[in-house]
Amino acid sequence: AEPPPWAPGPAQAAALLEEAADLLVLHRDFPAAVERCEAGCDSLGPGPGPGHERCERFEEVKCSLCVVGIQALAEMNRWREVLSWVLQYYHVPEHLPPKVLELCVLLYSKVGEPQVMLEVGGSWLRARANRSLPEYGSLLELYLLHVLLPLGRFEGAEELVRGCGVLDSEQQLAFLGTICESRRQWAQREETRSAAEEQQDPVTETVLGGLSLCCLCSFFTVSIPLFCFLFCFAASPTSLPFIYKLVQLFRQAWAAVLSPIHRPPIRD
């Protein structure tokens, strides 16, 4: 069925937003919810210019449509598309609404891909127009905790905090303390990982050495009855071909036991 001929404007986009929310929450029809969100954003067109009386309403509806769309895409496990899907309506990271940026940071952090938001979040926080927003401080903290620190970007985090003019000295000290503690925990994890890797080789060597010693003991035990057996049959001339083959097998087995794989480790 063809979609209804929606006229552009916040009123029509708001109606589509309501439909999308119902499809997301009540019917759990995620593809249809995304379709309604896309139709709503398209119906808004380029939007009014700054200072226009319709601008605030326009931005609210557009932001809400993107929030519902992000949630629907995440429900379909299409989280890789979220950032590009949002940027097709906002074009540059600096123009993302705080709520949309927050959802993107939390989403990519939850799926273990915080690096996706590294440049986007940094660009948004460096934009002068965003520093006057009341959500700036909370988004700065979110970016630090869920993007920079998990990626080990400690120097970048310190530069961002020290260069942020909207934070007072107390807030800066609190953020720097968080960065310092995260750096300490990171270094501790690296030391633990390195120690575990160093212990792995000696353990493997000990196991191989134990196996080699076990093989040698078993081989010597078998060798003693074998020599006794050869001694008993040596007096019979008809047993010589059989004894020769047995000696050849014995030599092959001895070479296999003393191969480099089975030799005991050499200690200093």
Secondary structure, 3 states (H helix, E strand, C coil): CCCCCCCCCHHHHHHHHHHHHHHHHCCCCHHHHHHHHHHHHHHHCCCCCCCCCCHHHHHHHHHHHHHHHHHHHHHCCCHHHHHHHHHHHHCCHHHCCHHHHHHHHHHHHHCCCHHHHHHHHHHHHHCHHHCCCCCHHHHHHHHHHHHHCCCCCHHHHHHHHHCCCCCCHHHHHHHHHHHHHHHHHHHHHHHHHHHHHHHHHHHHHHHHHHHHHHHHHHHHHHHHHHHHHHHHHCCCHHHHHHHHHHHHHHHHHHHHHCCCCCCCCCCC
